[in-house]
């Protein structure tokens, strides 16, 4: 009898492994999307070269005139959209712990809409500032929200496939007589 009690009290590795979260590929996609968004937030996006006035550099949060040393916080909407997108991506990583696939898919669709809105706002700023420019230099960091959008779409597809596999595995389970 005491041997049976001792066997129940010793922790088995199988019980501990049930607590560890399974790693799916959409976790990696969302982590890479967050990294891409953070890198985009920290770097300049566009440099405008005007004929009669100094060079203007546009980041996600400010316009910076190099010769005058002045800044304007007009494009902070771009930064706010990136912050919202990064927070939604981090939220998706957090809810992966609970395997709530419906909420993950909704969050991925919302994140794609926010990133598409980012490019609409970016286009508006570029068209407004393009007026009398001599040259516009686009930096490579401008494509990082697009990379994040693609990674989020890939994550959405992976979440759907994982959910379908789990449902198929659950439907194939049968009780023994």
Secondary structure, 3 states (H helix, E strand, C coil): CHHHHHHHHCCCHHHHHCCCCCCCHHHHHHHHHHHHHHHHHCCCCEEEEECCCCCEEECCCCEEECCCCCEECCCHHHHHHHHHHHHHHHHHHHHHHHCCHHHHHHHHHHHHHHHHHHHHHHHHHHHHHCCCEEEEEECHHHHHHHHHHHHHHHHHHHHHHHHHHHHHHHHCCCCCC
